[in-house]
């Protein structure tokens, strides 16, 4: 067996429904902000009191919810009529790994209690994704047929709806098993991060060899599967995450083929034994926010290079300096037509910017630079149908 190592294992996605009564006047307040957002075509950042979970209200709603607010920490949809819950919350992966999943749920509950709900909010679990990042395991295309995925004969489970193998060139980039209430994904995480231009998950990887790919095993539980396993609230689901992981890694398993025609009797592959025994905790790092910001800067630089190169292509001088110099005469005239000063634009965008909540923002740090796997979501492989 290859030297398979567990780099990190925890909670990647958490979606919650919120029951209860909204605070008096909240919908009127949000409607006024929404109208302002539509009038100016700009996000309206809402910061309640000293709460750290600031959100930017969008000029449109989401599905049955007339109000949708976003941040790098959470997505919150507000205002749906019965039978839908009045609030729906999605915690982003960067926030879960900056604060820790358990702490994040506590902060979200406190934020809802102080700013959104009339009484103590009642949180229900809608979706939970658990993951394990590994190194030393390099699945091949042929491994797809070595997986055994079974249906659980409980009322919420059925035979997996689909199985998929994804290829990138000659390399497999990932496998998908099941659908609906329980889904599994095994995919090349380093390849996915390179495509997205994201670096922050690497801050969580313990003993990571930068020259080798990292493969992630991830299970997506939806509400009906969680409830059938005794988890109705986020707290219950997080408390049971190790049991959920054990269950999922038996529902799906990698086997060693034998002459037996019954795949379920094939012995478990040694690699899968290590994955099944992974301790799913709450890994965190204070570097997450800095790395998210660095990724934002890189995306802006890429855009700037694209525009500058297009501008240079219009003139005789192809150099970057010449292209940027060419913009200087036109900028003051452009700002005059807009009736704005450059410093005012920068100040407005600073007000609109919402950062990932750092461990230093609320009650001090929760861990060191990277906790071991024995300690705790938009997610590239999350369900887009659920995301506002």
N, C-alpha and C positions, 0 to 999 in steps of 0.2 A: 504494500500500500504506500502511496505517496505520503510525504510528511505533511498531512493535512493539519492546519492550525485554525483555530477560531480567533478572528481578529476583533470582532465586535458582535454583540447580539442584543437586540432590544425591540423597542416599539417604534415603528416608522410612520404609521398613520393612525389617527384617532378621530372619529366622527361621533358627535353627540347630539341627541335631540334634547330640548329643554321644555319642560312642562311648567305651567304656572301662569300667573297674571303679570302682564307688562306694567311697568310703572306708569302712573297717570301722567299724561302729557308727552310721553316718549314719542308716540307716533306723529304727533303734531310737530314736535321738534325735528324729527327726522325728515318729515315732509318738507319743512322749510329749508333744511340743508340740501335735500335732494333737488328742490327747485333752483337753489343757488348753483348747485353743481351743473344742472342742465343749462342754466343761463350762461355760466362762464365756461362750460365744458372743461371744468377742472375738478379734481377730487377735493372733497372737504374733509380735512382731518379732524377727528373728534377725540379729544382727550378729556376724560372725566376726572376731575379732581387730581389726586396724586397717583392714580392708577397707571401702571406702566403699559398696559395693553391698549395703546392708542390704535385707532383704526381709521381708514380713509373711506368715506361714504361714496359709493359710485353713483353715477347719474341714472342708473336703471336697477331694477330688481333682479331676482333670480327665481325662476319657476313660479311657485305660488307665493313667494315672499316679495313684497313691494320694495323692501330695503335690503341692500347688500353692501356690507362694509368689509374691507380687506386690509391685511397687513402681512408682513413676512412671518408673523406669529400665528394668526388665526384668520379664518374666513367666518363671518357671522351673517346669517340671513335672519331678518326680523319681520314679523307682522303677518304671517299666514293665518288664515281663518281655520276654525275647526273643520274637519278632524285632524288637521295637521298641527304639530307642535308650533307654538308661536315663535320659537327661536331654534335655529340649527347652527351648530358650531363645528368647524373643522380645524384641528390643530395641525400646523405645518411641521414637517419633519425637522427643519432647522431649529424651531422653537422647542420641540420635544427633546432635542439633543443639546440644547443650550441650558435648559432648566432641569431636564429630567421629566419623564412622563408623569410620574406621580405628583411632582411639584407643579407641573403645568396644569394638570386637572384641578388641583387645589386653587391655583391662581385664577383659572377660568371661572370656577365656581364663585370665588370671592368677587371677581369683576362683575359677573352677572348679578350677584346679590346686591352689590353697591350701586350699579349703574343701569341695569336693564329690567330686573324683575321686582315686582312689588314685595313678594315674600321670598323665603329661601328657595332657590331654584331646585327643581327635581330633574336630574340629568339621567338620560337613558343612553345606552350604548347603541350606536348605529353601525359602526364598522371599526375593526381593529386589525392592523397589519403587524405581524411579528416577523423578524428577519434574523438571519445569521450570515455574517460575512466571513468567508473562508479563503484560505490560500493553501496551495499545494494540491488542489483538486482541479483538474482540467478536463471537463467532460468532452467527449467526442460525439459526433453525430450518432454513432452506433449505440451510445448509452441511452438514447431516448427509448429504445425498446427494452431496456433493462429496468425501467421504472415500473413499479406496480402501484396502481392507483385504484383504491377500492371505494365503493359506495358504502355509506353507513346506513343500515336499515332502521333509521329513525325517521320520524315523519318529515323532518326538514331536509333530508339528504336524498340524493338520487344518483344514478350513475353519472359520472362526469359528462357534461354536455359536449366538451370538445377537448382535444389534445392537440397541441401545436409545437412544432420545433421551428425556431427562427435561425436563419443563417446570415452571416455577414461575410461575403467572399466565400472562402473554403472553411472558415471557422464557424462553429455554432455560437450564436450570441445568446441563446437562451431557450428554455422550454416552458410551456404553460400547460397546466393540468387542471381540469375541472372548470367550474363556472358557477355563477349564482351565489349560493350561500357559503361556499368554501372554494377557494381557488389557490393554486400553488404556482409559484414562478421560480425558476432557477435560471439565472442570467449573469452575464459577465458585467459586473458592476463597474470595473475600471473603464470598459468600453463605453458604457452608458454615461459615465461622468465626463469622459473626453468629448462626447457628442454634445452634451449639455453645457460644457464649460464650467462645471462646478467642481470645487475642490474640498469643501468643508467636511464631507464624510471621512476624508483621509485623516483628519485630526483625531478620529475615534479609534483608528486601527492600531492595535497593540502588536509590536514586533512585525511590522509590515515590510516586506521586501518590495521595493519600488520597481524592481525589474521583472516582477511576476504579476500576472493578472489576479484579480480578486473576484471570486464568484459568490453571488448572494443566493441564498435560499429564503424565500419569503412566502408567507401564508396570509391570505386575506380572508378574514372572518366577517360575515355580515350578520345583521341583527338576529335573524331567525336561527342561524347556527349557534350564535353566542347564547341566546336565550335557552336553546335546547340543551346547552352544556352548563346551564346554571348561572349565566352571567347576564344580568339585566342592566347593570349600571357600569360606568367607566371604572369605578373603584373595584367592583367585583371582577371585571375583566382583567384589570391590571394585577390584582391579587392572585388571579388564577393563570397568569401568563405562562408559567412553567408547565402547568397541566395542559393548557391549550397547545403548547408547543409539542409536548409528548404525544398528545392525541393526533396532531396534524402530521407528525413525522412517522406515525404508524398508518395513517390514512394514505399517505404517499411514502414510498420507500424505494431505494435503489437496491437491486438484487444482483446476485451472482448467478448467471444462467447455469442450469444443469439439464440433464436429459428428461427431467420431470416435465410433463406437459402443463402442469398446474403452476403458473408463475407465482402464486401466493406461497408455494412451498419452497421456492428458491431461497437460499440463505441470504441474509442481509449483507450488503456490501460493507466492508470495513469503513469506507469513507462515510457512509450513511450512519454508521454507529456513532462516529465522532459527532456528526451533525445532530443526531437525535439527542445526544447527551449534553449538548451545549446549554449553558446556563443563561437564560434570557433575563437580562437585568435592565439597567437604565443608564447606559453609558452617556456621559456628558463631557463637554469641553468648553472652556471659556474662549477658545479660538474660533468658535463657529461664526460669531458675528463678524469678526475681522475677515474671515475667508469669504463670507457671503458678500461683504462690501468689496473685497478684491475682485470677485467675479462680476459684480456690477460695473466696476471700473473697467474691467477688460472688455465687457460688452460695449461700453460707451466708446472705448478706444477703437474697437473694431468698426463701429459705425462712423467714427470720425475719419478713420483711414479710408473707408469706402467713399465718403463724401469728398474728402480731399483729393483722392485719386481721380474721381470723376471730374472735379474742378480742374485738376492739372491737365486732364485729357482735352479740355477745351482750349488750353493755351499752348504756347510754344515751349515753355519751360516745364519739364516733367517733374522737377524736384518737389519735395514736401514743403520746404521753406518757401519756394515760389508760390505754391498753391495756397498756403496759409496767408502769405503776404498779399495775395490777390483779394482775399476776403476783407482785408482791413478797410479799404476805402468804402466798401458797400455796407459795412455793419452800421455805422452811425445813421446813414440814410434809412436803412431798414428799421432801426429802432425808433427813429423819428416818426415814420409812418405808423408804427404800432403805438406810439405815444408812451413808450416805456423806456426806462433806464436799465442797462445791463445788470447793475447791482440790485435793482428792484426785482428783476426776474430771478436772480440767484436767491434772494431772500425768500421769495414766494415758494420756490422749489424746495428750499430747506424746510419751510414750514410744512410742506406736503410730504416730506420724506419720513417714513416710519421705519425704524431699525428693528432687527431681531433683538428680542429681549436678552440681555446678557446675564450671566450669573451674578454680576456685580450690580445689577439694576434693582433687584428686589431681595433684600435680606442677606446680601453677601453671596459668595460663591458656594456652589453645591458640591464641587469636586475640584481635583487638580486638573492638569492639562488633558489627561485622558484616563478615565477609569477603566478597570478591567471588566470583562464581560460578566463577572459575578455581581457587579453593582447595578440599570435602565439605559411624517405625509408627507407651485404645485409639484409631489413625488413623481418621478419619471414614469413609474409603473403603476401609479394609482388609478382608480377607476374614474375616468373623466365624466361619466354620467352623474357621479356624486358631487363633483366639484363645481361650486358656483362659478 
